[in-house]
């Protein structure tokens, strides 16, 4: 018996005192980048019913509804809980900023990736049946992101990423297999956010910055690399500017 289309017993809902949000929301996975973009946007922290799970900020953007920034997140379940809540509060377009590990030699630390599709190895997506639809991000948002990155002279790649719950099971065999298929990187949230966006009929796009390299079956992290910081800030400003001006 197929029960995948049923609504859950526990549903996302607007709690007493929860704010209404505008159509655009930035979901910022990394704590340091959330802090930076909140400062750039001059956003104010907002109290809401899920504030023990992640933080929510709002910034004015002219006469339009406020722009929402939220995060940080760790893994697919955490990020999906937040997206479900933001949809109920009014968000319709999601702009995601995160990091990924590179599976390809030509994508070094600091390189920017536009994830157009994903392979899911996380446990959240299967609970949101999207039937035969391709697992992909929003084409229009991806086009906007690509055009803006080109305008700013920021090198980037578009393609599919691998999402996993198990960071300690990114084995040489899996890396080699996904490498051969042209998969660009590995991270922990994107496939679930793509799935939920399709399931709830909202738009989702984003940027990932290469934070570490796995392409030669050794792990080299760049967490103290100045290029990672620089690219993350540039990618964040692209997302912030597009979300601010996207009416």
N, C-alpha and C positions, 0 to 999 in steps of 0.2 A: 504493500500500500504506500503510495507516494504522499508524504506529508510535508514535503519541502516548502510548499507555498503557504503553509499556515503561518499566522502571526504567532510570535512567542507569548507565553503567559506573562512574562515580565517584559514590558515595553518601554522604550525610551519616551520620556514625557517632560514637559516643562514643569519644573518644580515651583513652589511658591517662592517668589522673589527672584527667580531666574530672569536674566535679561533677555530681551529680544535682540537678535543679532542681524546684521545686514546680510546681503546675498553672498559676500566674499569673506572667506576665512582662510588664514594662513595656519597650517599645521606644521610646527617646527619641532623636528624630532630631537635635535641636539640642544642640551641646556645652554651652552655658551652662545649659540646662535640665536636662541630665543631671547636671551638677555640683551644681546646686541640689537636685534631688530625692534624690541620694545623701546629701547632708548632712541633709536633712529626715528621711529614712528611717533615718539612722544605719547605712547599708549599708557593707559591707566589700568591698574589691576581691578578686576571686577569680582565681587563675591557671587558665588552660585553654588548649586547643590552638589556638584561633583568636585569641588575645589580641593578635596583631599587626594584626588587622583592625578590632577594636572592643573596648570594655572591658565587663567583666561584674562586677556587684556583687550581693551577697545581703544581705538584711535579715531578721531574725527576725520571725515573726508568731505569737506564742503557741506552742501545741503543734503547730501545723500546719507543713507543709514551708515552707522559707524562700521569701521573695518575691525574685524576680530583677529587676534593672534592668540594661539594657544600651544601648549606643550609643557615640558618635554614628554616624550613617549618612549617606551621600550617594548618592542614587539607588536605583532599583529593584534592580539586581543585588546591591549591597552589603547592602541590607536583607533581601533574600530569602535570601542566604547565612546571615545570622544567624538568621532564623526557622527555616530548615531545621535548623540545629544545635540550637536550643532545643527544637524538637519532639522530636528524638532524645533529648535530655537529660531530657525529661519534661514540658515546658510544653504546656498545652492551651488556655489563654485568653491572648490577647495584647491588651494595652492600649497604644495608640500615641499619642505626642504629637509633633506637628510644626507647621510653619508653612505658610501658603499665600498666594498672591497673590489678591486679590479681583477677581472679574469683574463684580460687581453693585454699583451705587452705594449701596445700603443696607447694605453690609457694609464698614465702615471699618476702619482699622488697629486691632487689638486685639479685634475681634469674634471670637467662638468659633463654630466650625463642627463639627457632628457629621457626618462623611462616611458617608452611607448607601449610596452607590453610586459608581461611577467609570467614566470613559471612559479607556481605555488607549491611550496613544501612546508606550509604552515597549516595549523589546524582550524583556523577561523573561517576561511573562505568556503569550505564545503557546506557550511550551514546557511549560506546565502545562495540558493539555486538561481543561476542565470541562464540555464538551459544551454543552447548551442552558441550563445554569443561569445565572441572572441574576448579574451581577457586583455583589455587595453585601456589606456587613458584617453582623455578627451582630445579629439583631433584638432579642434579649434584652439584649445588652450596650448597644445603642443606647437601649433603653428605660431601663435603669439610669442611663446617662449623662444622658439628658434629665431624668429625675426629680431627679437630684442637682443638676444645674445650676439647675433651677427652685427647688429647696429653698434653694439658696444665693443666689438672686436674681441669677444671672449670665445676661445676655442671650445667646442663641445661635440658630443656624439649623441645620436639618437638610436635607441634600440631596446631590446628586451633584457630584463634583469631577472635574477633568481632570488626568490624570497624564502628564507628558512627560519624556523624556530630554534635550530640547533647549531649555534655558532661553533661548537667543538666537534661537529660532524661534517665540516666542509673538507671532505677527504680528497686526496690527490685524484682518485678515480672519478669523483663527481666533478671536480674542477676541470679535469681533462675532457670529460664528456660534454660539459656545458660550453667549454672553450671551443670545441670542435663545431658546436651548433651556432657559434657566433654570439653567445650570451655575453653581455658586457660586464656585469658586476653582480655582487651578492649583497643582500641586506635583509631586513627583518619585518618590514611593514607594507611595502608597496602593493604586492599582489592582493592583500586583504582590502586595502583601501580602494583599489581598482574594482574589486568584486562588489563591495558595498555600494560604491558610486553607481555601478550598473544596476544593482538590485533596487536602489532607492531613486533611480532616475535623476541623479545630480551629476555635475561635471567635476572632474578631478584631473589635475596635471601637476607636475612638479619637477624639481631639479635635485639630483644627487651629486655630491662631490666625492671624488675618490679619496678615501682616507687611509687606505692600506692596499697592499698588493699581494695577490696570491697566484699570479699567472705562471710562475716557475716552480710552484708547489712548495714554496717557502713563504713564511709570513713576514712581511716588512710593513710595519705601521708608520704612519706619518703624523701621529697625533701632536708632535711638537714641531712639525715642519711648517715654516712660515707660509709656504705656498698653499697648504691646506686652509690656513686661517684666511689668507687673502682671497682665495677662490670662494670659500664659504660666505664671506662677507659680500663679495660681488654677486654671487648667486642669490643671496638673501635680498639684496637691494633690487635685483631684477624682479623677483616675486612680489616684493612690497610695492614697487612702482606700478607693476601691471595690475595688481589687486586694487590699488588705490584709484587707478584711472579706469577700471573696467566697470562701466555703468550699464 
